[in-house]
Amino acid sequence: MVILFDKIEEKKENEKQIILNYLKNHNIIPLEFYDWLLSNQDNSNSNYIVLLGEFNYLGIETDINESRAFELYQKAANLENISGINNLGYFYRNGIGVIPNKKRAFELYQRAADLGSISGMNNLGYCYENGIGVSPSGKQAFKLYEKAANLGNTYGMKNLGDCYYYKIGTKIDEQRTFELLQEAANLGNTSGMNDLGHSYRHGIGTNVDKEKAFECYQKAADLENCVAQYNLAFMYEKGEGTEKNLDKAIYWYKKSAEQDQDAQMNIIDYLNNNKITSQEIYNWLLNNQNNSNSNSIVLLGEFNYLGIETNINEQKALELYRNAAHLENMFGINNLGYCYQHGIGTKINKKRAFTLYEKAAGLGNIITAQNNLAFMYENGEGIVKNIDQAIYWYKKSAEQGDQDARNKLEELFPNDESFEETDRKRRYYDENVQKNNKKSKKRHHHYKAIFTNSSIKSGEGIKDNDDSLND
């Protein structure tokens, strides 16, 4: 039986590891299976076309080739393969192997959902929730998540739980949130396990139970969920739900940093607090410049940009950000945008900066990219001025706890009561370890502070910035 792995918006698991684990558990040798797929690419079974696309997208037994993956998903979609249609939508949404096209992504998710794709239903709900290729509608998002959840989609369950927590298309019901997360976790969804741990840790829909929170984080971390690995490290560091163990904290912080871009940034704080010098970090970065860890590439770019343990070299920083950006690292994409916006190591190109910020903001909850994108819309830099879009992205950032974005919204609308829900989301992110709010919009200043104990300066730009790739 062929198992297809559909793309899910906001999926946090290591997709490559999931596939490799599946093959291992079924005694399938990856290289032999890859060779078999190459020999079975006729149109008689479009599932094999989709699977070959997965191998090219993830770099399993071949080099990563996003353009080839896109072609294969397109071919499968033309044969009405619903996984191919769904995955093609994901590529259009995120600009993988093709220029981003949110409207096209929405259309493909709609088509996949109409053909019975449960993942397509979930992704379509995500589009309605976030206004991707369609006008935002919390009610439509809720209906689609509910439909996907009722059909057994664990991401639908998790997202439906978020709806009950955030009041998206329904009333707040924290107990229902807890129940849905528990259901998703019991069915093996590691994001559900992680969020269930958060619920136990903070008493959301249940009593506070730090030991159960630890158990949930541990289970998800063992299954390679990078956010859970970070949260587990935090529990070990603070001695919550378990005995304090700094060695295990460092181990899990590093495990998380190998996969997750936010964690890589936070580990630097942790290493610095534990008396590991910037010279030691710099030497470590020089020895870890392979493509398997694009965060190391970004951080080495920071050292060159800021002149930490080396001379300031803006051209080298630009080159490193570009390399990371081509590996889909959202911090690298953001920083590359910042370089184009301000002419760092290259000529000023505001349009290019906007494109990069847009891509970085779309790849994840990166506050700096969201703020940078909002700034570009607000001031008409690289794009036609659009205050509505500026407000949308400032709100996205404010919901994660960014005070600069919050101040901007209050400046634009000093008496607007609509920020009540934004405040609720902000409080959630403030509490949640996985959304650590230490990053400043001005990341070039923030990083200098990490290594020199200088104060963070205020100013207009934010390095950890935006703009699309395809350099």
C-alpha positions in Angstrom: 0.0 0.0 0.0 1.3 3.4 -0.9 1.2 6.1 1.8 1.3 9.7 0.6 2.5 12.6 2.8 0.4 15.6 2.1 1.8 19.1 2.8 0.1 20.8 5.8 0.2 24.5 6.4 2.1 25.4 9.7 3.3 21.8 10.0 6.1 21.7 12.6 7.4 18.2 12.3 10.5 17.2 10.5 8.8 15.8 7.4 11.9 14.1 6.0 12.4 12.2 9.3 8.8 11.2 9.3 9.2 9.6 5.9 12.5 7.9 6.7 10.9 6.5 9.9 8.0 5.2 7.9 10.3 3.4 5.4 12.4 2.0 8.3 9.4 0.7 10.2 8.2 -1.0 7.0 11.7 -2.5 6.2 12.0 -0.4 3.1 15.5 0.7 2.0 15.3 4.3 0.9 17.7 4.0 -2.0 16.0 0.9 -3.4 12.7 2.6 -3.1 14.0 5.7 -4.8 15.3 3.6 -7.7 12.0 1.8 -7.9 10.1 5.1 -8.1 12.4 6.2 -11.0 11.4 3.1 -12.9 7.7 3.5 -12.3 6.9 7.0 -13.5 4.3 6.1 -16.1 0.8 7.6 -15.7 -0.7 4.3 -14.5 -0.2 5.3 -10.9 0.1 9.0 -10.1 0.9 8.3 -6.5 4.4 7.2 -7.5 4.8 10.6 -9.2 3.9 12.4 -6.0 6.3 10.2 -4.0 9.2 11.0 -6.3 8.3 14.6 -5.9 8.6 14.1 -2.1 12.1 12.6 -2.5 13.2 15.5 -4.7 11.7 18.1 -2.4 13.2 16.7 0.8 16.5 15.5 -0.7 16.0 11.8 0.1 18.6 9.7 -1.8 19.1 12.6 -4.2 19.9 16.3 -4.1 17.1 18.7 -3.1 15.5 19.9 -6.3 12.4 22.0 -5.7 11.8 22.8 -9.4 11.8 19.1 -10.2 9.4 18.4 -7.2 7.1 21.2 -8.5 7.1 19.6 -12.0 6.2 16.2 -10.5 3.4 17.6 -8.4 2.1 19.5 -11.4 2.1 16.3 -13.4 0.3 14.4 -10.7 -2.2 17.2 -10.3 -3.0 17.1 -14.0 -3.9 13.4 -13.5 -6.4 14.5 -10.8 -4.2 13.1 -7.9 -5.5 14.9 -4.9 -2.2 14.7 -3.0 -0.5 16.2 -6.0 -3.1 19.0 -6.2 -2.8 19.7 -2.5 1.0 19.7 -2.5 1.1 21.9 -5.6 -1.1 24.4 -3.7 1.5 24.3 -0.9 4.3 25.1 -3.3 2.4 28.1 -4.8 1.5 29.3 -1.3 5.1 29.2 -0.1 6.9 30.0 -3.4 8.7 26.7 -3.6 10.0 26.0 -7.1 7.7 28.7 -8.4 6.8 32.3 -7.9 4.4 32.7 -4.9 0.8 32.9 -6.0 -1.6 32.9 -3.1 -4.8 33.0 -5.2 -3.6 29.9 -7.1 -2.8 28.2 -3.9 -6.3 28.8 -2.6 -7.8 27.5 -5.8 -5.7 24.3 -5.6 -6.6 23.7 -2.0 -10.3 24.3 -2.9 -10.0 21.8 -5.7 -8.3 19.2 -3.5 -10.9 19.7 -0.8 -13.7 19.3 -3.4 -12.2 16.0 -4.5 -12.1 14.7 -0.9 -8.6 15.6 0.3 -8.8 16.0 4.1 -5.5 17.8 4.1 -6.9 20.1 1.4 -9.8 20.9 3.7 -7.4 21.8 6.5 -5.2 23.9 4.3 -8.3 25.6 2.9 -9.3 26.5 6.4 -5.8 27.9 7.0 -6.3 30.2 3.9 -9.7 31.5 5.2 -8.2 32.0 8.7 -5.3 34.0 7.4 -6.8 35.6 4.3 -4.5 33.8 1.8 -5.9 34.2 -1.7 -9.4 34.9 -0.2 -11.0 37.3 2.2 -10.5 36.3 5.8 -13.4 34.4 7.3 -13.1 32.9 10.8 -16.4 31.1 10.4 -15.4 29.4 7.1 -12.0 28.4 8.7 -13.8 26.9 11.7 -16.2 24.9 9.5 -13.4 23.5 7.4 -11.2 22.6 10.4 -14.2 21.0 12.0 -14.9 19.0 8.9 -11.3 17.9 8.6 -11.2 17.0 12.3 -14.4 14.9 12.1 -12.8 13.0 9.2 -9.8 12.1 11.4 -7.3 14.8 10.3 -5.1 15.5 13.4 -4.1 18.9 12.2 -7.8 19.7 11.7 -8.2 18.7 15.4 -5.4 20.9 16.5 -6.5 23.9 14.4 -10.0 23.5 15.6 -8.7 23.6 19.2 -6.9 26.8 18.3 -10.3 28.2 17.1 -11.9 27.5 20.4 -8.9 29.1 22.2 -8.5 32.2 20.0 -12.3 32.7 19.3 -11.9 32.1 15.6 -15.4 31.6 14.1 -16.7 30.3 17.5 -16.9 31.1 21.2 -13.9 30.7 23.5 -14.0 27.2 25.1 -10.6 26.2 26.7 -11.9 22.9 27.8 -12.8 22.0 24.2 -9.4 23.2 23.2 -7.8 20.8 25.7 -10.0 17.9 24.5 -9.1 18.4 20.9 -5.4 18.7 21.6 -5.6 15.5 23.6 -7.4 13.7 20.8 -4.8 14.9 18.2 -1.9 13.9 20.6 -3.4 10.4 21.2 -3.4 9.9 17.4 0.3 10.7 17.1 0.2 14.4 16.1 3.4 15.8 17.7 2.2 19.4 17.4 -0.8 18.3 19.4 1.4 16.7 22.0 3.5 19.9 22.3 0.4 22.1 22.7 -1.1 19.6 25.1 2.0 20.0 27.2 1.5 23.8 27.1 -2.0 23.3 28.3 -0.9 21.3 31.2 1.9 23.7 32.0 -0.4 26.7 32.1 -3.7 25.1 33.1 -5.6 25.8 29.9 -8.8 23.7 30.0 -7.3 21.5 32.7 -5.5 21.8 36.0 -1.8 22.9 36.0 0.4 19.7 36.0 4.1 20.4 35.2 4.9 16.7 35.3 2.4 15.9 32.6 3.6 18.9 30.6 7.1 17.5 30.8 5.9 14.1 29.6 4.0 15.6 26.6 7.1 17.6 25.6 9.3 14.6 26.0 7.1 12.4 23.8 6.9 15.0 21.1 10.6 15.8 21.3 11.5 12.1 20.9 9.4 12.1 17.7 11.6 15.0 16.4 9.2 17.9 17.0 11.6 20.9 17.2 9.3 23.1 19.2 8.8 20.4 21.8 12.5 19.9 21.9 13.0 23.5 22.8 10.2 23.4 25.4 11.7 20.2 26.9 15.1 22.0 27.1 13.4 24.8 28.9 11.8 22.4 31.4 15.2 20.8 32.1 16.9 24.3 32.4 14.3 25.5 35.0 13.6 22.2 36.7 9.9 22.3 35.9 8.2 18.9 36.0 11.5 17.2 36.3 14.9 17.6 38.1 17.0 20.5 36.9 19.6 19.2 34.4 21.7 21.7 32.4 23.4 19.0 30.4 20.1 17.7 29.1 18.9 21.3 28.6 21.9 22.0 26.3 21.4 18.7 24.5 17.7 19.4 23.7 18.4 23.1 22.8 21.0 21.9 20.3 18.6 19.2 19.0 16.0 21.9 18.4 18.4 24.3 16.9 19.4 21.7 14.3 15.8 22.0 12.9 14.2 25.2 14.1 15.2 28.7 13.2 13.8 30.4 16.3 15.6 27.9 18.5 18.9 28.6 16.8 18.6 32.2 17.8 17.6 31.5 21.4 20.4 29.0 21.9 22.9 31.8 21.4 21.3 33.6 24.4 21.6 30.4 26.4 25.2 29.7 25.5 26.2 33.3 26.3 24.4 33.1 29.7 26.4 30.0 30.5 29.8 31.7 29.8 30.5 30.3 26.4 32.4 33.0 24.6 31.7 34.7 21.3 35.0 33.4 20.0 34.0 29.8 20.8 30.7 30.3 19.1 32.4 31.9 16.1 34.8 29.0 15.8 31.9 26.6 16.1 30.1 28.4 13.3 33.1 28.2 11.0 33.1 24.4 11.4 29.4 24.0 10.9 28.7 25.6 7.5 27.1 22.6 5.8 23.7 22.9 4.2 22.1 20.7 6.8 22.0 23.6 9.2 21.2 26.8 7.5 20.9 28.6 10.8 24.6 28.4 11.2 25.0 30.1 7.8 22.8 32.9 9.0 24.6 33.4 12.2 28.0 33.5 10.5 26.5 36.2 8.3 25.6 38.1 11.5 29.2 37.8 12.8 30.5 39.2 9.5 27.8 42.0 9.4 28.4 43.1 12.9 32.2 42.5 13.1 32.1 40.0 15.9 35.4 38.1 16.2 36.2 39.1 12.6 36.3 42.3 10.5 33.0 43.8 9.3 32.4 42.3 5.8 29.0 43.3 4.4 29.6 41.5 1.1 30.4 38.3 2.9 27.3 38.7 5.1 25.1 39.3 2.0 26.6 36.1 0.4 25.8 34.1 3.5 22.3 35.4 3.9 21.7 34.6 0.2 23.0 31.0 0.7 20.7 30.5 3.7 17.8 32.1 1.8 18.2 29.6 -1.0 17.9 26.9 1.6 14.5 28.4 2.6 15.8 29.8 5.9 13.3 32.5 6.8 15.9 34.5 8.8 18.2 34.4 5.9 15.4 35.5 3.6 14.5 38.3 6.0 18.1 39.5 6.4 18.7 39.4 2.6 15.7 41.7 2.3 17.1 44.0 4.9 20.4 44.2 2.8 18.4 45.1 -0.3 16.3 47.6 1.6 19.3 49.5 3.0 22.0 48.8 0.4 24.2 46.5 2.5 26.7 44.7 0.4 24.6 45.4 -2.7 22.6 48.2 -4.4 19.3 49.3 -2.8 16.4 47.5 -4.3 13.2 48.2 -2.4 11.1 46.0 -4.7 13.4 43.1 -4.1 13.3 43.8 -0.4 9.5 43.7 -0.3 9.4 40.4 -2.1 11.8 38.8 0.4 10.0 40.2 3.4 6.8 38.8 2.0 8.3 35.4 1.6 9.9 35.3 5.1 6.6 36.5 6.7 4.7 33.7 4.8 7.1 31.0 5.9 6.4 31.3 9.6 5.7 33.4 12.6 8.8 35.5 12.3 8.1 38.8 14.0 10.8 40.8 12.3 9.6 39.9 8.8 6.0 40.7 9.7 7.0 44.1 11.0 9.2 44.8 8.0 6.5 43.8 5.6 4.1 46.1 7.5 6.6 48.9 7.3 6.9 48.5 3.5 3.1 48.6 3.1 2.7 51.5 5.4 5.3 53.6 3.6 4.9 52.4 0.1 8.4 51.0 -0.2 8.8 48.4 -3.0 5.0 48.2 -3.2 2.0 50.4 -3.6 1.1 51.9 -0.2 -1.6 49.8 1.5 -2.5 50.7 5.0 -4.9 47.8 5.4 -2.1 45.3 4.6 0.2 47.2 6.9 -2.3 46.9 9.8 -2.8 43.2 9.0 0.9 42.5 9.4 1.3 44.7 12.4 -1.5 42.8 14.1 0.1 39.5 13.2 3.3 40.6 14.9 1.4 42.2 17.9 -0.4 38.9 18.5 3.0 37.3 19.1 3.8 39.8 21.8 5.9 42.4 19.8 5.5 45.7 21.6 6.8 47.8 18.7 3.9 46.5 16.5 1.5 47.0 19.4 2.7 50.6 19.7 2.3 51.2 16.0 -1.3 49.9 16.1 -2.2 52.1 19.0 -0.6 55.0 17.2 -2.8 54.4 14.1 -6.0 53.6 16.1 -5.7 55.0 19.7 -9.3 54.3 20.6 -10.0 51.1 18.7 -11.5 48.3 20.9 -10.8 45.7 18.3 -7.4 45.0 19.9 -9.1 42.9 22.7 -8.5 39.7 20.7 -5.0 40.8 19.7 -4.3 41.3 23.4 -5.5 37.7 24.2 -3.3 36.3 21.5 -0.4 38.4 22.7 -0.8 37.1 26.3 -0.8 33.5 25.0 2.5 34.1 23.1 4.0 35.8 26.1 3.3 32.8 28.2 4.4 30.2 25.7 8.0 29.2 25.8 7.9 28.1 22.1 7.2 31.8 21.1 10.0 33.3 23.2 9.7 37.1 22.8 13.3 38.2 23.2 13.9 39.0 19.5 13.9 42.7 18.6 12.8 44.1 15.3 16.3 45.5 15.1 18.1 42.1 15.1 21.4 43.6 13.9 21.4 45.7 17.1 20.0 42.8 19.2 22.8 40.4 18.2 25.5 43.0 19.0 24.0 43.3 22.5 24.1 39.5 23.0 27.9 39.4 22.5 29.0 42.8 23.8 26.4 43.6 26.5 25.6 46.9 24.7 22.1 48.2 24.9 19.6 47.6 22.1 19.1 50.7 20.0 15.9 51.8 18.5 15.6 52.7 14.9 13.7 52.0 11.8 14.7 48.6 10.2 14.8 45.2 11.6 17.5 42.8 10.6 16.0 39.4 10.6 14.1 40.8 7.8 12.1 40.0 4.8 11.9 39.6 1.1 11.7 36.7 -1.3 14.5 34.7 -2.8 15.3 33.5 -6.3 18.5 35.5 -6.4 
